[in-house]
Every structure is written in C-alpha cells, then in structure tokens.
Amino acid sequence: MLLDGEPLPEATARRSWPRSVLTAAALSAAVLAGPFLPGSFLAAGSPGPEVQTAAAEETVLFGDPTDVCSVTDARLPEMSGLAVAGSTTLAMNDGGDSVVVHELDGACAVVGERTAAVDPYDPEDLALGADGTVWVADTGDNRLGRTTVALIALRPDGSSPVYRLTYPDGPHDAEALLLAPDGTPYLVTKEVLGASAVYRPAQALDAEAAVPMEKVADLSFTLTGTPGGPVGRAGQLMVTGGAVSPDGALLALRTYTDAYVWSMAGSDVVGALAAPPVRVALPEAPQGEAIAFAADGRSLLVTGEGLPAALTLLPAVGALSPAAATAGTDPAVAGTATDPARPRLSPWTAGAIAVVAAAVLVAGVGRLRRR
C-alpha cells in the first residue's frame, strides 16, 4: 500500500535508454513493418466491436461548437482530463509530481483544488463517481514499461487510496477512463494504428494489492479526415479521453480530432461499444485530449493542452435511441462489421503514418520531464 506522499514505483524508475536508441528502434520497426501491413489495416483494425464512422455520420447529435471560456491559468498548461460537477468543471494536468484536480468556474478561473499527497507517474484522465469521488487515471505509459498502472480516488472524506492494476497481456498506454454507473472503471488504450483495447478489473479494487484486469473489447478506429492533433493523420486514430454521462445513458470517447458517442443501458459498457457510435468532428486543436459531458448530461465539453486553452461546448441538438439491454458482455460473441466503403490505405501509406507517429511519440517520451 502506498503511503501519503509516496511516489508510485514507476515515478522513481530510472530511464536509462538513450533517446537515439529509442528513436532508431521505433522508426526502424515502423519502416520495416510498412510493406507488410495489409492495405486496410488502419481502416479495419483488429477483430472486435468496430467504430463504424460511416454509419455514425447519418445522425446529427450535436450543434456547432461554441467556446465557453478560455483557461489561461499557468497551473493548467497540459489539460488532459475533464469532469463536470454541477456548475463546476474539474480539470487536471498531464504530468506533475502530485495529484491536483483544479475546480473551474463558469469563466474558466481556478476557484479551488482537490489534491492527493501521491506522486503519480503519468495521469491522463479523470471521472466523477456518483458518491462524489474524483477518480484520476494514472495510466499513461508512452514507453510501455510499467508493470502496473493506477487509479487514484480523491474521496469526499479527504482520503486518497491508490488502486494498482495489471494488464493480462503486457504494458499499454491508456489515456481514456470510462467509469460505469455501477462504479466499474474501464480503460481504453491509445494505439498509433487505431486498434484500441478495453480493459476492466477482473475483481474488486484493492488498495493493498495489485488487481489483474481483463480485456473485454476491441475497437477499431478509422481515418476521418478531420484536421488537428500533433501527429498528423494518425491523430484521427488515437484515443485520448473518455466520459460517461451522469445518468449513464451515454458514453463518449475522443481522439485528437473526433468524438464518438454511444447509447448505454445500465452499466453495460461492453454492450454499448458493440454498436455503431455517432461521430462528431471536433474543432481543430493542437493537442485535444479531454472530454466530458456538460451539466445537462447530453452536451459535450472538450479541451486540450496549451495555453490559452478553449473550453468548447458542443450542444446536444438530437438524441440517440436508448440502448437495449444485452444478455452478456463476452467480447467473443460481439459481431464485427466490415464496411467496404471506408477509406483504405496502401501498405506504404500505413507504414508512413506509423513512422511519423512513432517519431513524434519517441521525441515526446525522450524529454527529461515526465509525461
């Protein structure tokens, strides 16, 4: 169990690989893999529930985006997580040597903080529980070297237990947290080629011991043509944030460029993700990472890194049909759709995107400060 103020083990681990070695390895792997990637890899991804963007575009769910206000506070230079608590917006940074969730008023001014005396490794997203607990997902792992990731609970009573989790299939970089209404957390991985995976704890969380996770779904994100993000076209495929509406009727994931919204019944996250989502193109931003449902529970709020950072509202103008309850959530029985009309990439284009994304990611993780 971690004591207050004690860093997570990964936060003090030495990073001894030279940046040049990391860069050469990543680029070499991408170049060598390019000719062997199937031409549809970025469009089709891996088996499992599929994000069918072509079907999603037929539904208009959100109106034109409006900037509510701009965050200019120097304490929030890298916003990567958002949540809404009544008239207050909760926001957190990507990185730092302590857990701090900032409370913003309607003008994007910082009016309070919720803190934990824990030194995180790479916090990436947050969610608000029904009991008022703020959950911080310390799940970033650009180098794919962590043996555990963590969920940090900022409880209303002031306690801040740390729950450590392990993947069943090795390290992953995850920047999206979906907190189901029943309190079950789901992590969605961030993948350069769009083949994300969804994991949840296989047993009850335990602050005294690491809890194994189980893989429950695969998602395949396709190219959309929406501009934005720091890695070119690959940013259209990389999941950077997630949210669940307060009533549990909707869930959302975002990439650097687009948001995807699903209907949900009960707390059946896996069943919801098996259906086609509604896609909405987000305003172009240099590094958009955060997403939350607004106070009305239907509109979306998005923002990203850099200052000033616009807090943008996408107002709900339509409604998704309620999701039907499903009998089970076994990913093996989820159907996989294939849309021949989706854009296909040549093997060399896929390899080129992998090269660019790998170069950017390696350059980022080579910085001395933690991300």
Sequence and secondary structure as in RCSB ss.txt:
>XXXX:A:sequence
MLLDGEPLPEATARRSWPRSVLTAAALSAAVLAGPFLPGSFLAAGSPGPEVQTAAAEETVLFGDPTDVCSVTDAR
LPEMSGLAVAGSTTLAMNDGGDSVVVHELDGACAVVGERTAAVDPYDPEDLALGADGTVWVADTGDNRLGRTTVA
LIALRPDGSSPVYRLTYPDGPHDAEALLLAPDGTPYLVTKEVLGASAVYRPAQALDAEAAVPMEKVADLSFTLTG
TPGGPVGRAGQLMVTGGAVSPDGALLALRTYTDAYVWSMAGSDVVGALAAPPVRVALPEAPQGEAIAFAADGRSL
LVTGEGLPAALTLLPAVGALSPAAATAGTDPAVAGTATDPARPRLSPWTAGAIAVVAAAVLVAGVGRLRRR
>XXXX:A:secstr
   TT B GGGG    S HHHHHHHHHHHHHHHGGGS TTHHHH SSSS   HHHHTT   B   EEEEEE  TT
 SBEEEEEEETTEEEEEES  SSEEEEEE TTS EEEEEEES B S   EEEE TTS EEEEE   TTS  S EE
EEEE TTS   EEEEE TTS   EEEEEE TTS EEEEE  TTSEEEEEEESS   TTS EEEEEEEEEE     
   SSSGGGGGT EEEEEE TTSSEEEEEESSEEEEEE  TT HHHHHTS  EEEE    SSEEEEEE TTSSSE
EEEEBSSSEEEEEE B S        S   GGGS     TTS    HHHHHHHHHHHHHHHHHHHTSSS  
